[in-house]
Amino acid sequence: MEKEITNNPTLGAWDKLPTEFEERKPKIEFEVNKPVEVIFLDNEPTEMQGDTGAYYIFNVEQNKEKKVIMTSAWSLLRILKTLTPLAGKRVKITKVMEKGKQHFEANVVEGMKEKLQKADKMMQKVGDKIEKILG
């Protein structure tokens, strides 16, 4: 039996309809073995229902430009779920092809701000130890 494609709304669509016009942001396209680094702008994605099922839209920033990641890829969704809350996190995402199957890899990348915060904490600890010794 062939699935009928329809433009009719599904149950629950009313609550997801926007009340203001929203400008479409450019979509990030992933290429195999080419890492893409983004900063997430929201903690969670927006869930949408399409003709072929659910998909998710993540608002991100790439090279100081606001963009979106639109995906229904389970491997990407699962890995991003483990990183929640996402807002403010810099993440490197790579589409990988292994044995004819594609999946995504993602990891948090420390920015300069995070590195400075860690260095500041380490200096505080060193200062505390010196104070104890001289004490």
N, C-alpha and C positions, 0 to 999 in steps of 0.2 A: 504494500500500500504506500503510495507516494504522499509525503507530507505536504499539506497545503500551505502556501506562503500567504500571509495575510497582513494587512496594515491595521487590523482592528486591535484596540487596546486589550490587554490582559487584566485579570483580576489584580487589584492593588495598584494599578497604574495611576489612578487619580492622585494618590499621596505622593507620587514621584514626579508629577508634572511640575516644571518650573513656572513661577509666576512672573518672572522677568526675562527679557531676552538675554541670552548668554552668548557672548561671542565665542565661536569655536576656536580652540587653541590647536596648534599644529600637533600632529600625532607622531610619537617616536616610533620609528621602524627599526626593528632589530635585525642585524645581519649576523650570520654564523661567524663565531670567533672574533667578533669586533665588540669589545667592551663599551658600554654606554654608562657614563656617570651622571647621576641625577640627584637632586635634593628634593625630598618629598615635602609637599606643602600642607598636607592634611594627614591626620592620624589613620584614616581609613579611606577606602575607595567608595565611589558611588556605584551601587549595583543597578544594572539595567537589564531589561528583558528584550532580546532581539528575536528575529524570526527563527534562529537556530538554537536559542536558549539564552541563559544568563551570561552576561559579560560584565567586566568591572573597569571603571575609569579612575585612574590615579592622577591627581594634579601634581605635577612636578616642575622643577626648574632645571634647565640644561643650558649651560653657558649664559646665564643671566636672562634667559628667555623662558617664559611660561609655556609649558607643553603638557600633553597628556600621554599616559600609557593606557591603551585600551587593550584588554586581554581577557581571554577565557582559558588560557593555558594553565592547566592544573599545576604543572611543575613551578611556574612563576608565582602563582597565587599562594601555593603552600609555603614557599620560601619567604615571600613577603609577609605572610601571616606571622611567621616566627619572629619577624623584626618589629612587630607593632609594639608600642605606638610609633608610627612612621614619621610624623611631622618633624622637620628639621634634620632628619638623618640624610647623610650623603651616602648613596649606595651605588656600587658598581655592579651592573647587570650584564651578563654575557649569555648569548644564545649559543648552545653547544650542540654539535651533531656527533653522536657516538653510535656505531654499529647500525647506521641508517635511521636512528631515532633521534629526535631533537628534544632537548630539555634546556632549562635555564639554570644558571648559577648566579648567586648574588651575595655580596658581602658589604658590610658597612665600612666606609673609608673615613678615616679620621681627617678632619679638616684642621687648619691651622689653629682655630679657636680651641678645639679639643686638645691639641698637643700643648698649647700654652697653659691650659687649665691643669693638665697632668704635671707639667713642669713646675707650675706654681705650688701644687700640692706636695711634690717631692721636695722643693726648696723649704717649704714650711716644716716638713718632717726633719730635714737636716738641721734647720734652725732650732727646732725643739731639742734635738739630741745634743747639739753644741751647748745649748743653754743648760741642760741637765749636767753635762760634764763640767762646765765652768761654774755651775751653780750655786 
